[in-house]
Amino acid sequence: MTMLQKELPIKQETAPKVASPPSLKQSFFRSCARAVRTYQIGDLLVSSGLISPDQLQAALAEQSQTGGQLGAILIQQQALTAVQLYRKLAEQWCLKVAAAGVAVLVQTAVPSPAQADETDRSITTQSMQEAGTSRSQYPELFGTHETRSDDVSAFKKWMVMIDRFESPLHSSAPVSEGVAEWRKEIQSLQGLSRREQVKRVNDFLNQVEYVDDRTAYGENGYWGATPERFFDGGGDCKDYAIAKYVSLRALGFTDSQLRVAIVQDTVKNLAHAILIFYSGDQGYVLDNQNKKIEPIEAVNRYAPYFSINQTSWWLHHA
C-alpha cells in the first residue's frame, strides 16, 4: 500500500530559523520564499541598516495598539520612506519587477512626489505601459490591487519545476509507484465535470504527506523537488500547489484559469503557496492546509505577494 492510499493528517508548516538574509545571487523564487518565510519586515529593515532597533520597537508598539501594517507605520513615523521600504523588499526577494509594479507600490504609499528621489519620479504610467503590464480579467486576489506582466523569463526555476512535474504525465517511461498512482488518477478523471475534476484533484493531492524542505533537503526554499520525491516521500506547500496546477492543466484547464500564489499566512506569520482556480468570475483556493475548496472571499488569512502561471505573473499590493 502506498502512502496515497492512506488518509494522512495534513501537517502544519513551521517557520524555519535562518541566520542571515538570502544572497542576492540566489534565484527569484528561492530568495522570495526564504525571505518572506524567515523574516518579518522589521527584521529585514533592521538587518539592512535602514531602521534602528529602537525605531522598530516604537513601530511595533504602535502596531499593537492600532493593528496597522508595520510598513505603513514606519513610513508614517518617518523612520524610512515608502521608496526605501519597497526597494528593500524587492532587493531581498530578487524581484525583477517591471517599472509598473514599483510605480504602483510607491504611488499607494507616498503622499507626494517630494518623498521620492529623481529616479523614483521617473517611474510613470508611461513606463508602466512600456513594460507590458496590464490588469487581470478576474477579480483581484484577496482584495489587493494587482499588476500583471506577461514576461515570465525571470522565473526559470518555476518553469523547470513545471516541466519536471509534467513530464511523467506525458511519458511512457517507467515511474515510481506514487507517480504511477497519480497518473492513473488523472486518467480516471477524464470526462468528469470541471467541478468534480477540481475537487478530486484537490482531495487526491492533499493526501500526500507534508514534509518541509529543511527536513527533506536540509535547506529552505528548495526548488529541485521531483514528482517521485513528492508522491513517494512528501513535500511542502509549493509542491502541492504545483502538482495541483500541473494536474488541472493535464485535464485541459487553461493557464488563464490557474495561478500559483505566494502569500503570507497572517495567522501563522509565515509564507505559503496555494493554487487559485477561476471559474467564470469566481476564484477558488486549493490549499494543502484546508481540505475544503473555498471561494477566495471566504479566505481571510492570506496576503498575497505575487501569483504566477506559465504565461503571466501578477504583483499584488494594498
N, C-alpha and C positions, 0 to 999 in steps of 0.2 A: 504494500500500500504506500503510495507516495504522499507527501505532505499535503498536496492539493486535494486529497480525498478525506482529509481530516478537517474538523472545524477548529480552527486555531484562534485564540484570542488575539485581538489587534493590540499590539504592544504600544505603549505610549512613548513618544520620542522625547529624549532628554537633550538639553543643550550642552554640548561638549565644552571643555575649558581648553583654551589655547593661549600660549604665552604672548604671542605678538601678532599684529595685523598681517594679512596676507600680502605677499610680494606683488608689486605692480607688474611683474613679468608673468604672473600666472594667468591662466585663461579667464575670460569673462565670467563663465558660469562658476568656475571653482572659486574665484575671488568673491563673486557675489554671494554664493552660498556660505562661504566661510565668514565673510564679514557680517552679513545680516544674522547668521546663526550664532556667532560667538560674541558679538559686540553690540551694545546699545549705542545710540547716537552719542551720548555723553562720553562714553569710553573712547570712541573714535576721535572725538574732538580734543579731549584732554591728551591722549597719547600722541596726537599730531601737533600739540602746542598751540592750537587755535584758541582754546579757552583754558583757564586755570581750574584746579580742583575746587577752589572757593566759588568760582562762578558757576560751576556745575552744581555744587551743593545748594547755592541760592536758587537756581532754576528748579532743582528737584523739590525744594521746599515749597516753591510757588505751585509747582505741578500737583503736589499732594493736596493743596488747598483748592485749586481751581479745576483740576482734571484736564488742563490743557495739554497740547502737544509740546514736548520738550524743545524741539527745534524752534517752534514759534515763540516760546517763552524766552529762549536765549536771544532771539532776534529782537524781541520787544525790550529786553533788558540791555540791549546794545552790547552784548558780550561778543557778538560777531554779526556779520551781515548775512542776508539770505544767499548772496552770491557765494560767500565763503562756505556756507553750510552745504549747499548743493554741489559745489565744486569738490568738496572733500568727500562727499558720498560717492560722487561719480568716479573720483580718483580711486577710492578704496575698492569699489566694486569693478574697476576697469571698464566702466560703462562707456562704450563707444556710441554715445548718444548723439543723434543729429542735433544741429543747432536748434531745431524746433523744440525738442524736449527740454533743453536747458532754458530756452526762452520762456516757455510756458511755466516752468518751475519758478524762475525768477519773477515773472510777472504776477504770480499768485501770492508772493510773499513780500515783495518790495513795494512800499507805498509810492515811491517816486524814483525816477532815474538817477537822482542825485546820489543814491547809495551804491550805484554800480560804477565801475571804472570804465575807461574808454572802450575796452574790449567787450565788456558786457553790454554797453549801449549799442554796439554794432549788431547785436543779435536781434533781428527784426522779423516781422511777419513775412517779409520778402524772402529772407534767408530760410525761414521755415518751409515756404513753398518750394524753394530751390532744392531743399533737402529731400523732397519727395515724400513728405509725410501728409497724412490726412486723418480724418475722423473715421471711427468704426461705424459700420451699418447697424450694429447691435447696441442695446442699452449699455452704458458704461459700467465697468465692473465694480461691484461693491460701492456704488455711489461716488466713485472717483471720476476725475476727468482723465482722458487718455489721448495720447497722440500716437498714431501708427506710422511705422516705417516699413517699406517693402524691401529694404536692404538687410538681409539676414546673414551677410557674409562674415560678420564678426563672430557668429555663433558656431564655430567649427565643431566643437566637441558635442554640441547638441545634435548637429546633423550626423556626425559619426555614430552617435548612440542610437539615433533613429534607424539608421541603416543597419546597425548591428541587430536590433530587435526585429526589424522587418525581414531580414534575410531568411530565417528558418521557416517563415510562413510561406515563402515563395520558392523554397528549395526542396529537392527530393533527397538531399544528403541526410545521413543518419544524425539523429539528435538525441539529447538526453531524455530520460523518462518524463521529467517535468515539462519540458518543451513539447514533447510529443502529445502530452495530455492537453496542453494549451492549444496546440494546432488542431487537435481533434475537436475541442470545444468550439473554436472559431468556425470550423466547418459545419458543426451541428446547428449553428445559429443562422445559417443562410436561409432566407425565405421567411424568417420571422418578422414581425413588425419592428419598426425602428425603436419604439419604446421598449419592447421586450429585449431587443438586442442590447440596448444600453444597460438595462437592468441586469441581464445575465452576465455581461462582461464585467460590470462593477462587482457583482456578487462573487464571480469566479476568482477575480484577481485579488479581492480583499481577503481571500482565504490564505494567501501567501504570508508566511511569517515575516514580521517586521524585524530587520536587523540593521542597526545604524552602520554607517561607513567606517567609523573608528573601530567597531568590533570586527567588521568583516575584512577591512583592508588596512587598518592601522592609521588611517587619516580621514579627515572630514572633507566633505565636498568631492568625493571621488566620482569621476565620470568615465570610468573604464569598465563598468559592470557589463556583464553579458547576459543574454536570456537564460543560459544554463545556470549561471550563478544565482540569478533571481528566482527562477522557478524551482530549483533544487536546493537552494540554500538560503533564500530570503533576500530582502533588500530594503532600502529606505524609501521615503516618500516620493522622491523624484523617479525612482524605478517603477513604483506603482503607477504614477501619472503617465510616464512614457509608455508603459505596457498597455495601459488603457487607450491611450492615443493611437498607438500602432494597431491595436485590436480593432478599434472602430474604423480606422482607415482601411483595414483589410476587408471590412464588411461593406465598404462603399461610402462611408461618410466622407464629406468633403472637408478640406482644410478650413474653409470658412465657418464650419460648424464646430470646430475644435480649437482649443488653446490649452497649453500647459501654463499655469500661472504660478509664479514665485511670490509668496505672500508672507506677511508677518502674522503669526498666530498671537493675537493680543492677549489671549488667556494664558498661554504657556510662555509667552515672551520669547519666541524663537521662530526661525524661518521654517517654511513648509512649502511643499509643492502639491498642487491639486490639478485635476483636469476640469476644464469648463466645456460643457456641451450646450450648443444653442439649437433650439427648435423653434422656427418662426422668430418671434421677437422675445422669446423667453430663454433665459440662460439657467443652467443647472450645474451643481457642484458634485463631482465624483471625487470622493475623499477616502483615503485609507483609514482615517480616524473616525469615520461615520459610515456605517453600513447602508444607511438610507440615502438615496439621491435627493438632494434638497434644491428648491429654487434658490437662485442667488439672493433674492431679497430676504429669504428666511435665515440666511447665514450672516451673523454679525460679528464673528470673531476674527475675521481676516482683513488685513490691509494690504492690498497688492503693491508690489514693486514693479514688476513687469510681467507680461504674458507673451507667449510665442507659439506659432505653428511653423510649418515648413515654408511658408511664403511671406509671412509678415511677423512683426513684433510690435508690442504696444508698451509705451512708458505710462505709468499711472501716477497721478499726483492729486493732492487735495484740491 
